[in-house]
Structures are given as C-alpha cells and as structure tokens.
Amino acid sequence: MRKTILITGASSGIGAGMAREFAAQGCDLALCARRLERLASLRDELTQAHGVKVSIRALDVNDYDSVFDVFEDFASEFGQIDRVIVNAGIGNGRRIGKGHFAINRATAETNFVAALAQCEAAVGIFRRQNAGHLVTISSMSARRGLPKHLTTYAASKAGLAHLSEGIRAELLDTPIKVTTVFPGYIRTELNDGAGKLPFEVSAEVGARALVKAINREPGNCSVPAWPWAAMGFLMQHLPLRLVSKLS
C-alpha cells in the first residue's frame, strides 16, 4: 500500500474527492493548491474523521520554482513520498483564431508546462528513493483533437499523456511506476456551468472510481471504465468529422 500521497490541486473537485477516499483508506496526505483556506478546512475534516496525518501547502503550479520547493518540503516532512498525483489543471479554452490567445496560453501552460514541473519534481524524489508511483490526470479529450473551446484543452492533456508515457518508458525496469488516467465526465466545479454531460457521474462517484483505478497502478486507465474505455477506442478510430460531433 502506498502510505503517503501527494496531491496537487487538492482544494476542490476530484483532488479533494481523492484526498477523502485515500484518507478513508488510512493514507497520510500532502495536499497543495492555491486556496489555502480550503485546504485547511479539508485537513481538519480528514484528520478528525480518519486520524491520518494531513499536511498542506499553498501552491500555484505555474510558479515552477515553488513546485520544486513544496514537493521537497513535503518529502522532508514525511521522510518519503510514495505517490504523487499530478492533478492541478484548468478547463478554460476558446476557439482558435478568435482573439483569445492569452486564455488558451494559460490553459496550455497550466495543463502541460506546470504538469511537466510537477513530474520533474516528483520523479526526482522517486529516483532518490528508488521507489514511488507517479500519477497524471489527463482527460478523455486527450484521445483526439477536438474543436471549439476544447481544442487547446484537449491538446494540453494529450501532451501530458505523452509526457507520462515517455516517463513510464524510461522507468519500465525500475521500482518507479507511472500511471496516466483518462477521466470521463465527472461533475465538479470545473464544469459546473455546463449542461448535462454524456455519461457524467458525481464528484463522489468519480473520485471513488479514480482511487480504485490508481491503486491498481496500471500504465493507463479510463475512468469510469464503462463506457469510457470503449469511447476512447472509438474516439481514436472514428473519422474526425464524427468525433467533432461527439465533442
């Protein structure tokens, strides 16, 4: 069992949901996000309910130096980090060529470059320990290029998925494991303004499915498995015109 788990973007949504699930399993937690007051509330909730150790740090993952500092602080405090979940990200995006470069750039930087910093920091710790489990939260949208407001988001999550696979390829013969997670539609604050989403599940159901999948430590997984494993296959093989309609 991975005892000590670091989760970024843990103040809300699936990050907070996974923290609750892992705490219920008796795991100690290193939680970071921009909103420290939310993390403090979550820490109090989990320590009182489960008696686990929960340490928190404020972190903007786009401050790359701080990513390394915070991860190392956690490693020093706990002695060892068994699993890092690269979860922090944003779902914002606009149509390409409509004058919204700044918004799309922020999405690309947060979902890919900031994730790269988190992977660098995590794998550096794992190499030193000669043990660990890196988990990256991609998206089903990473399976294919998508139109409209999803274009940059899907591309950034595809980049993260390829980054994860490359790290996994390098570490295949080591004690360090790497898992890429492709979540389907999970209802959280990130998509709260959207209408009814196909096959959507609640944040609680989604977090439970995520933790169950992560604990198996596969190379990659679609969550929830049904129908998203099949949908992923279809998205990769259907003609682009049909995929664009599905999105």
For each residue, the residues with C-beta under 8 A, 3 or more apart:
1: 25 26 27
2: 5 27 82 83 133 215
3: 27 28 82
4: 27 28 29 30 78 80 81 82 83
5: 2 22 27 28 29 30 81 82 83 84 85
6: 29 30 31 32 71 74 81 83 84 85 122
7: 10 15 18 19 22 29 30 31 32 84 85 87
8: 15 32 33 59 61 84 85 86 87 88 118
9: 12 13 15 33 61 87 88 89
10: 7 15 16 18 19 29 31 32 33 39 42 87
11: 15 16 31 33 34 35 38 39 42
12: 9 15 16 33 35 38 188 189
13: 9 16 17 186 188 189 190 203
14: 17 18 87 137 183 186 188 203 206 207 210
15: 7 8 9 10 11 12 18 19 31 33 85 87 88
16: 10 11 12 13 19 20 38 42
17: 13 14 20 21 188 203 204 206 207 208 210
18: 7 10 14 15 21 22 85 87 207 210 211 214
19: 7 10 15 16 22 23 29 31 42 46 54
20: 16 17 23 24 42 45 46 207
21: 17 18 24 25 207 208 210 211
22: 5 7 18 19 25 27 29 211
23: 19 20 26 27 29 46 49 50 52 54
24: 20 21 49 50
25: 1 21 22 211
26: 1 23 50 52
27: 1 2 3 4 5 22 23 52
28: 3 4 5 52 53 54 78
29: 4 5 6 7 10 19 22 23 46 52 53 54 55
30: 4 5 6 7 55 57 74 77 78 81
31: 6 7 10 11 15 19 39 42 43 54 55 56 57
32: 6 7 8 10 39 56 57 58 59 70 74
33: 8 9 10 11 12 15 36 38 39 58 59 88
34: 11 58 59 60
35: 11 12 38 39 58
36: 33 39 40 56 58
37: 40 41
38: 11 12 16 33 35 41 42
39: 10 11 31 32 33 35 36 42 43 56 58
40: 36 37 43 44 56
41: 37 38 44 45
42: 10 11 16 19 20 31 38 39 45 46 54 56
43: 31 39 40 46 47 54 55 56
44: 40 41 47 48
45: 20 41 42 48 49
46: 19 20 23 29 42 43 49 50 52 54
47: 43 44 50 51 52 53 54
48: 44 45
49: 23 24 45 46
50: 23 24 26 46 47
51: 47
52: 23 26 27 28 29 46 47
53: 28 29 47 78
54: 19 23 28 29 31 42 43 46 47
55: 29 30 31 43 74 77 78
56: 31 32 36 39 40 42 43
57: 30 31 32 70 73 74
58: 32 33 34 35 36 39
59: 8 32 33 34 63 66 67 70 88
60: 34 63 66
61: 8 9 67 88 110 114 115 117 118
62: 109 110 113 114
63: 59 60 66 67
64: 67 68 113 114 117
65: 68 69
66: 59 60 63 69 70
67: 59 61 63 64 70 71 114 117 118 121
68: 64 65 71 72 117 120 121 124
69: 65 66 72 73
70: 32 57 59 66 67 73 74
71: 6 67 68 74 75 81 84 118 121 122 125
72: 68 69 75 76 121 125
73: 57 69 70 76 77
74: 6 30 32 55 57 70 71 77 78 81
75: 71 72 78 79 80 81 125
76: 72 73 79
77: 30 55 73 74
78: 4 28 30 53 55 74 75 81
79: 75 76
80: 4 75 129 131
81: 4 5 6 30 71 74 75 78 84 122 125 126 129 132
82: 2 3 4 5 131 132 133
83: 2 4 5 6 132 133 134 135 214
84: 5 6 7 8 71 81 118 122 125 126 132 133 134 135
85: 5 6 7 8 15 18 135 137 214
86: 8 115 118 119 122 134 135 136 137 160
87: 7 8 9 10 14 15 18 137
88: 8 9 15 33 59 61 110 114 115 118
89: 9 110 111 115 137 156 157
90: 106 107 110 111 190
91: 107 153 190 191
92: 103 106 107 153
93: 103 104 107 149 150 151 152 153
94: 98 100 103 104 149 152
95: 98 100 147 148 149 151
96: 104 151 152
97:
98: 94 95
99:
100: 94 95 103 104
101: 104 105
102: 105 106
103: 92 93 94 100 106 107
104: 93 94 96 100 101 107 108 151 152
105: 101 102 108 109
106: 90 92 102 103 109 110
107: 90 91 92 93 103 104 110 111 152 153 156
108: 104 105 111 112 113 152 155 156
109: 62 105 106 112 113 114
110: 61 62 88 89 90 106 107 113 114 115 156
111: 89 90 107 108 114 115 153 156 157 159 160
112: 108 109 115 116 156 159 160 163
113: 62 64 108 109 110 116 117
114: 61 62 64 67 88 109 110 111 117 118
115: 61 86 88 89 110 111 112 118 119 136 160 163
116: 112 113 119 120 163
117: 61 64 67 68 113 114 120 121
118: 8 61 67 71 84 86 88 114 115 121 122
119: 86 115 116 122 123 134 136 163 164 167
120: 68 116 117 123 124
121: 67 68 71 72 117 118 124 125
122: 6 71 81 84 86 118 119 125 126 132 134
123: 119 120 126 127 132 134 167 171 176
124: 68 120 121 127 128
125: 71 72 75 81 84 121 122 128 129 132
126: 81 84 122 123 129 130 131 132 134 176
127: 123 124 130 176
128: 124 125
129: 80 81 125 126 132
130: 126 127 174 175 176
131: 80 82 126 175 176
132: 81 82 83 84 122 123 125 126 129 175 176 177
133: 2 82 83 84 176 177 178 179 217
134: 83 84 86 119 122 123 126 164 167 176 177 178 179
135: 83 84 85 86 178 179 180 181 214
136: 86 115 119 160 161 163 164 178 179 180 181
137: 14 85 86 87 89 181 183 210
138: 142 157 158 160 161 164 180 181 182 183
139: 142 153 154 157 182 183
140: 143 182 183 184 185 222 228 231 232 235
141: 144 146 150 153 154 157 247
142: 138 139 154 157 158 160 161 182
143: 140 158 182 232 235 236
144: 141 154 235 236 240 243
145: 151 154 155 158 240
146: 141 150 151 153 154 243 244 247
147: 95 150 151 244 247
148: 95 151 247
149: 93 94 95 153
150: 93 141 146 147 153 154 247
151: 93 95 96 104 145 146 147 148 154 155
152: 93 94 96 104 107 108 155 156
153: 91 92 93 107 111 139 141 146 149 150 156 157
154: 139 141 142 144 145 146 150 151 157 158
155: 108 145 151 152 158 159
156: 89 107 108 110 111 112 152 153 159 160
157: 89 111 138 139 141 142 153 154 160 161
158: 138 142 143 145 154 155 161 162
159: 111 112 155 156 162 163
160: 86 111 112 115 136 138 142 156 157 163 164 180
161: 136 138 142 157 158 164 165 180 182 220
162: 158 159 165 166
163: 112 115 116 119 136 159 160 166 167
164: 119 134 136 138 160 161 167 168 178 179 180 220
165: 161 162 168 169 178 180 219 220
166: 162 163 169 170
167: 119 123 134 163 164 170 171 178
168: 164 165 171 172 178 180 219
169: 165 166 172
170: 166 167
171: 123 167 168 174 176 177 178
172: 168 169
173:
174: 130 171
175: 130 131 132
176: 123 126 127 130 131 132 133 134 171
177: 132 133 134 171 217
178: 133 134 135 136 164 165 167 168 171 219
179: 133 134 135 136 164 214 217 218 219 220 221
180: 135 136 138 160 161 164 165 168 219 220 221
181: 135 136 137 138 210 213 214 220 221 223
182: 138 139 140 142 143 161 220 221 222 223 228 232
183: 14 137 138 139 140 186 206 210 222 223 228
184: 140 199 200 201 222 223 224 227 228 231
185: 140 191 197 198 199 200 201
186: 13 14 183 200 201 202 203 205 206 207
187: 191 192 197 200 201 202 203 206
188: 12 13 14 17 191 192 203 206
189: 12 13 192
190: 13 90 91
191: 91 185 187 188 194 197
192: 187 188 189
193:
194: 191 197
195:
196: 200
197: 185 187 191 194 200
198: 185
199: 184 185 224 227 228 231
200: 184 185 186 187 196 197
201: 184 185 186 187 205 206 209 224
202: 186 187 205 206
203: 13 14 17 186 187 188 206 207
204: 17 207 208
205: 186 201 202 208 209 224
206: 14 17 183 186 187 188 201 202 203 209 210 223 224
207: 14 17 18 20 21 186 203 204 210 211
208: 17 21 204 205 211 212
209: 201 205 206 212 213 223 224 225
210: 14 17 18 21 137 181 183 206 207 213 214 223
211: 18 21 22 25 207 208 214 215
212: 208 209 215 216
213: 181 209 210 216 218 221 223 225
214: 18 83 85 135 179 181 210 211 217
215: 2 211 212
216: 212 213 221
217: 133 177 179 214
218: 179 213 221
219: 165 168 178 179 180
220: 161 164 165 179 180 181 182
221: 179 180 181 182 213 216 218 225
222: 140 182 183 184 225 228 229 231 232
223: 181 182 183 184 206 209 210 213 228
224: 184 199 201 205 206 209 227 228
225: 209 213 221 222 228 229
226: 229 230
227: 184 199 224 230 231
228: 140 182 183 184 199 222 223 224 225 231 232
229: 222 225 226 232 233
230: 226 227 233 234
231: 140 184 199 222 227 228 234 235
232: 140 143 182 222 228 229 235 236
233: 229 230 236 237
234: 230 231 237 238
235: 140 143 144 231 232 238 243 246
236: 143 144 232 233
237: 233 234
238: 234 235 242 243 246
239: 242 243
240: 144 145 243 244
241: 244 245
242: 238 239 245 246
243: 144 146 235 238 239 240 246 247
244: 146 147 240 241 247
245: 241 242
246: 235 238 242 243
247: 141 146 147 148 150 243 244
